[in-house]
Amino acid sequence: MSDSTLPDPPPNAGDASAPPIRRYRTRYEDALFEDVLPFWETHSPDDEHDGPFNNLDRDGAVYDSTKHAWMLGRQAWTFATLYRDVEERPAWLDLARSGLAFLQEHAVRPDGRVFYSLTADGRPIYQQRKIFSECFYTMALAAYARAAGEPERLREAEDELEHIWNGTFGSEEARRPTHEGQPDVQSLAVPMIFLNLIEEVTGPDDWQRYRREVRTCIARLQRHVHEETQTVRETVRPDGTLADGPDGRLLNPGHALEAGWFLRHWAERLDDDDLAATADDMARWAFADGWDEEHGGLFYFLDAEGFSPVQLEWHMKLWWPHCEALYAHLLRYARTGETEAWDAFEKTHRYTFAHFPDDEHGEWFGYLNRRGEVTHRFKGGPYKGCFHVPRTLWRCWRLLQELE
């Protein structure tokens, strides 16, 4: 796609002079239903075992039969959510069922932990010390429970949420061990994933009983938001003060944008205007810090004080921060009507649709160098799968329908 102010209207968009909102809506609708979802529907199913393949080359070929719990849980969530929200397509529900069945049969350990990677037939390969495999499994459980009308699975999801929460914030014995010289810090990833997980498990009407947990996560997340420097720090001390060294200076624009829209969702549930303003500031600051004025696109990592980030891939342009930016900016615009938010959405849209979609084989590339050139041709890997792209296209499509 050319780097123009507006996307070229799709063939079925009618009059080329259609209002911008309509033209964006048709663009996102076609990208989701005619490009991205068909790629995964066609190439990811495993005809021999439950559990879709997630390591797919540019053309959809399976280049590694290893299955990763993050990706299986995320893909199951995606198809179950679309089945419930958009259309009851049996193929979507079956893909969700297949991923969830594989996780339940092979990945979930007796102690409730979830293996990170497994062979195609379900033999464990690796166990992470993080909580995210468990979180994405729980999201899949909740989404499938609602899509399939199986309330007992929703109760399982609630139990899993409690288990993850207690393992993270419970007794010292339940937490991972620390070492004598290890700094006492907290990561933005933890409160933000819990805010998203509670939203997914509870749905729109049943979150009040988690009010204490939500407020705990919001308080922890706000410690990462620093008004005096207009930055969202990835790592801070438990009281919110700045930590020393590269970790304390680390900016992750994609995380800050994602955490911002998670927080805005909760601000709307809580009817908290101050919280909504904080969420909007997070998105605004992260975008201002993260945008590469020379080559366009969002940097992966930055150092808040201008030092070289220690992450060697800091200057790369990844698919998921741009996905988060698209929805975060469009959500801000839909709620506030601010021209700045719309301009940021369009700026992100132009870069994203000019660089990430693969016009030849479908779906999106995930990894670009600073100049915007593709560095990794695969469409699915240990961390990229059927999640960020369809989630963003679906959420933006729904917002654009409202605006239209």
N, C-alpha and C positions, 0 to 999 in steps of 0.2 A: 504494500500500500504506500502511496506517496505521502510525503510529510506535509499534508495540506491542513487547512484549518478544520475541515470536517471530513469524515470518511466518505468515500465514494458511495452513493446509494446502491444497495443491492438491487438485483434485477426486479425483485418483487416489491420494491419500495414505492413504486408509482412515480408521481411527479418529482423530478429532481429538485424542485424548489420546496419540497416538504420541510416543515419546521425542523430545526436541529435536533430537538428531543426525539422526534419520530425517527429521524435518520439514524441516530445513535441506537435507539431501541431496536430497530430492525437489524442493525449491524451486530449487536450483542446477541440477539435472538438467533440469527443465522450462525454465528460463531459457535454458540453453545450446542444447538440442536442439529446442525448440518455438518459440523466439523469436529469439534472436540469430543463430544459424547460418542459419536459413531466410531472414532478411532479406538476408544477403549472397549466399546461393545464388540468390535470386530476382532481385536488383536489380543485382549487380555485373558479371555477364558482359557482355563486348563481343561482340556477334554478328558483327561484321565483322572484328575483329582479335584476336590474342592479347593477353593482359594485361587483367585486369578493371578496370573503372572504380572509382575510390576516392572521388570527390567526389559523394556522394549526399545529397540533401535529406532532410527529415524522412520523406517517404513513399517514399523510394528513387529518386526522379527524379534523373537525372544533370544537375547544374547547371553542371558544368565538365568537359570531356573530357580535361583534362590528367591524366597519369598520373604518380604519384610513386613513385620506387624504394623508399623506405622502406616505403610501404604495400603495394606489390606483393610485396616480399620477405617482409614480415610475414604477409600473407594466405596466401602460398604455404606458409610455415612452418606456419601454423595448420592448414590443411586437410590437409597431408601428415602432420603429427603426429597429428591426430585419425584419419586413415585408418589409421595404423599402431597407434595406441594403443587406439582405441575400436572401430571397425568399418570394414571394407574396402568403403566405399561408392564406386563408380566416379565419381560426380559430384564427390566430395571430391578424389580424385586428379586428376581432369581440371582442376579449378579450380587446384590447385597447379601442375600441368604448364603451364597457360596463363600464369600469372604468371611462372614461371621461364623459359619459352620467350621471352616478351617481353623480359625482362631480358637474357638471354643474346644475343638477336639484335640488340637495339637499345641497351641501356643500358651494357653493359660496353665500355669503351674498350680499344684495343690495349695501353695501359700498365697495365691492370688496374683503373683507377679506374672508378667507376660514376656515371653522370649522375644528378642528383637528380630532375629532372622532364623529361618528354617529351610530345610530342603523342600523340594517340590512335593514330596510325599509326607512332609510334616515332622521330620526329625530335627530337633533343636541344633542350632549352630552357635548362637551367641546371645548372651544376656547383658543388656545395658544396666548401668547403675542409675539411670534416669527414670522419670515417671511417665514418659510420653507414650510408650507402647501401651501402658495401662489406660492412659487417658483416651487414646484414639480407639482402643477396643471398647471402652465404656460409651463413647459417643456413638459408635456403630450399634451397640446394643440398644441404646435409647431410640435412635432413629429407626432401626428395624422394628422395634416393639410397636411404635406408633404406626408405621407403614403397614405392618402385617396384622395389626390388631391383636397383639399378644402381650397383655398387661404383665404377665409373669416375667417376661424379659425386662420390662421397665423396672420391676422390683429388683432384678439382678443388677441393672445399671445403677440403681440407687445404692445397693450394697457395695458395688465396686467403687462408687464415688466416696462413700464413707471410708472404705479400706484405703484408698489412695490418700485421702485427707489425713487420716490418722497416721499413716506412714510418713507423711510430710511434716505435719504440725503436732504430732502426738508426743509421746514420751521420748526421751533421749535414746532409749534402747531401740526404738523403732526407726531411728534415723540412721543415715549412713555415717560411718566413723569419720572423725576429723583428726588432723595431726597437729602437733605442738606449734609449729610455725605457720599453720594455715590461717589466713586472715578471716575474720568473722564478717562475712558479706552475704548479701542476698541477690538473687538474679531476677530480672524483670520477667523472665520466661515463666516462673512459677505462679505468681499471682495472676498473670494474664491468662495462662492456660486454664486455671481453675475458674476464672470468671466465664470463659467460654464453655467449659465443661458443665458448670452448674446451669448455664442458660440452655444448653442442649438437653440435659437430663430432665430439667423441670418443665420445659415448655413455657408458654406464655402465662399460664394461670396458676402454677403450683410452686412458685419460687419463694413464697413468704416464709415457709418453714426453714429456708436456708438464709434468712436475712442476716444472721450473725456471721456466717461464713462469707457471704458476699461483702459485708462491711469490712471484715478482716482483710479480704483480698484487695478491696479498693484502697484501704489505708496503706497496705504494703506497696501497692502499685504507685500511689501518690508520692511515696518516698523517692521514687526514681525521677520525678518531675521537678526540675529545678528552675524556678521562675527567674532567679538572678542571672543565670546564664542562658536561659531559654533553650535548655537541652533536656533530653530524656536519656538518663544514664542507664546503661545496660546492667551495671553492677554498682551497688552502694552498700554502705554499712547498715546494720539493722535499724539504726535511728534515722537513716536517710542522708547522713552526711557523706561527703565524697570519700571514696576509697582511694588508696595510694596506687601509683603505678599505672601501666597501660590498661588494666582491667577497670580501674576507677574512671579512666578517661574515655572508655569505649562507648561509641555511639553505633547503634544498629538501626538505621532509618526504617527498614522494613518492619522490625519488631515494634518500634515506636508507633508507626502508622497502624499496625494491626491492633496493638494494645489500645490505641486511641479509639478505634471504632468499637472494640469490645466494651470499653468504658462508656462510650456514648449510648450503646444499647442499654446498659444498666442505668445510666442517667435518665433515660426516658422511662424505664420501668419504675424508678424511684421518684420520678418527677422532680429532679434535682437540677436546677438551672446552673448552679455553680459547677457541678460535676460535668455537665455538658460543655461548659466553657473550658474546663480543664482538658477534656477530651479533644476539643477543637484545637486548643493550643498545642497539644501533643502532635497532632497531625500537621499543623502549620509549621511548627519548629522543625520537625523531622524532615519535612519536605524541603524547607529552606536550607538546612544543613546538608542534606543528602544529595541534592541535585547537582550534577556535573555540568557546569556552565559551558565548558569547552566542548564536550562531546555529546552531551545530553544523557538522560537516564539517571538512575539512582545508584550511588555507590553502595557496596555491600557493607563495609565498615568504615568508620572514621575515628580519628582521635580528637577529642573535644578541644585540646590545646594546640592542635596543628602539628603534632609530631607524626612521624610515619606510623601507621597502625602496624602492630606486630603480625597481624593476620596477612599472610602472603597474598591472599585472594581479595584483599580489601577493595581494590579498584574495579573488580568485575561487576557486571550488570546481570543480576539474576532475575528470573521470571517472577518469583513470589513477592519481593518488595514492590514491584510494579503492580501486581495484582492487588495488594493491600492498599496501595496509593489510589488506584482507580475507585475502589469502593469507599475508602475513607473520605475522599474529596467529594464524590457524588453524594454521599450521605450528608456531609456538611452542607452542601448546596441545597439538597432537598429539604433540610430542616431550617436553614437560616436564610436562603436566598442570596447569600453573599457572592458578589461577582468574583472575588478572589478565589473562592472555592471552585467555582465553575471553570475559571481560567486554569487552575491547577489540574482539574480533571482533564480538560482538553489537552493540556501540555503533556500529561502522562499518557493519555490515549494516543496521541500522535506518535510518541516514541515507541510505546508498547506495540501497537499494531504495525508499525514500520519495521520492527526488528524481531519479534518473537514468533509470530505465526509462520508455519511452514506451508506455503501455498501448494507445494508439490505432493506431500504425503499427509498433510493434515496435522492437527494438534500444534503445540508450541515447542520451540526450543527452550531450554532452561538456562543456558549459561553462555554469556557473551563476554568478550574482553572489553576494555574501557572504550574502545572505538566502536563498539556495537557489532563486532564480528563474532559469529558462532564459534565457540571453542569446543563444545561437546555436542555431538549430533543426536544423542539418544533422547527419547521422549519420556522415558521412565527409568528411574534408578532407585537407589536406597532412600533418597529423600524427595525425589520428584515423582509424582504419580497423578492419579485422577482425583485431584482435590483443589489446589489453589486456583487453577484456571477455571474449572467449571463452577466452583463456589463463587468466584468473583463475577463471572459472566451471568450467573443466575441471580445473584443479589443486585447487580447493576441493572439487569433486565427488569427485575421487579420494580426497582426505584424509578426507572425510566417510564415504565407503564404508569406508575402513580403520577409522575410529572406530566406525562402526555395527556 
